[in-house]
Structure formats: structure tokens, C-alpha cells
Amino acid sequence: MLIPRQQRLSIEKLIELILNEKNLGDEQFCIYTKNSEVIMSRSLVVYIDNYPEEDADGDDLFSDFVVSNELELYYYGDQFIDVVNNAIHQKPDVTIDQIIEAGNFYLENDNFITF
């Protein structure tokens, strides 16, 4: 999957990229925002970057891009793709708004929504 790294995009655009990608592959990425407590909406601005590294104490070490832009981890990419795939599995004609609803549900409940 070719998801643009270190660029500003809306969560809606990210969902469209995921939905249009036929081969999700094993690409590892994380979704970052300026405020990780915000409720997901179509216009939510996100940034894609690599997973944080881990130091000797097990603490996350974020990339220079994440640190310099004061971003916060919002979603692990594989979790978000799982949310999208689960929604598609339940409802093949799922809408972007329903995927956003499923994403918010997962963030709040650490579980998949049932449509």
C-alpha cells in the first residue's frame, strides 16, 4: 500500500486510500494527530508515519517528524485497517461515515462495532 508519509491528509482521504487499495500488504504505519483525544470525523487532519522505536526502558521514541510537529499517536495502522476490514466484512457497502463510527467505537471500547 502506498500511503503518503509525513503529509497532512484528512481521515476521509485515508479511508478512501485504504478502500481503494486492493493489496494492503504488510506496510507498517501509525496515524498521528495534533490531539489524540479528538473524536474522529471526516475532516480530522491526520499524518502517517512509522511506528515509534522503543528505547532500552521500553518507552516509545517517536520520529523527528512526529516530535517537531508536536503530533500524538492516534491509531496503529494495523488496528485501523482491521477496523475497516471488519466493517467491510459485516457490511460490504459500508460508507465512510460508518467506518468513522466504527473507528470511534474501537477507540472507546477496544472492540469492533456490530452493524
N, C-alpha and C positions, 0 to 999 in steps of 0.2 A: 504494500500500500504506500502510496506517495502522499503522505500528509505533510503539508508545509511546516517546517520547523521555525521557531523563533519569529513568527509573524502573527500579527493581530488578525483574528477572524471571529465571526460570531459562532455560537454553538449551533445555530441553524445551519450554517455553511459546513461545519464539521460533520454534522449528522448527514447532510447531503453527500459529502465526500465518502463517508462510510457506507451509506446506502447504495451509492453508485459503483463502489468498488466490488468487483466480483471475487477477487482473491485477497483476503485480508492478510494472509501470510503470518509471519511471526514478528512483525515490526513491533518494537517496544517503544512506548512513548507515554508521557504523562500530560495531563491537561492542567494548566495553571490559570489562575485569575488574580486580580488585584485584591479580592476579598473572598476567601473560601467559604464564608458563611452565607453568601448570597443565594437566593433561590434561583434555580435555572429558569431562563426564559429564552425565547428565540434570539433576542438581541444581546444576550450575555456575551461579553467580549472575553475570549479565551486565547491562550497561547499554548502551542505544543512544543515540548522539549523532551529531553531524555529523562529517564529515571534518575533520581538522586543517587549519588555514590554513598557508600557507608564508611564512616571512619572506624578506628580501632575500638571505640566505645559503643559502636552501633548507632551513632547519631547520623542523620541524613546530612549529606553535603551536596547542596544544590549548585547547579552550573552558574557560571559568571552571569549569563543572560538572566536567569531567574533572580539572582541576588540583586543585580544592578537595576532591574526593573521592578523590584520590590513585589515579586509575584509570590503567590501561595499555592501549594498543591491543592487542586480541586478534585481530581479523579485520576486514578491509574487507568491508562489507556485500555488495558485488557479487561478491566472491570466494566468500563463504559461500552466497549464492544460487546461484552456479554449481555449487558442491559439491552442494547439494540437488538442483538440476535434473539434474545428471549422474547422481546416484544414482537419481532417478525415471526417467530415460531408460533406464538399464540394468535397473532392476527396478521396474516400475510399482507393485508392492505393498510397496515399501521401508518398513521400520519406522523409528521414531525412533532406536532403538539402532543400526541400520545407518547412518543419516545421521550420528550421532555418531561412529561408527567411520570413516566417510568424511571427516568434518571433522578428526579427529585425524590420519588418514593424510595429508591435504593439508598440514596444518601441519608435519608431519615430513618430507614428501617433495616438497613443492611440485608435486604431481601428483595426478591423480584416481585413486581406488581402482578396481579392477576387481572386480565381484561375480561 
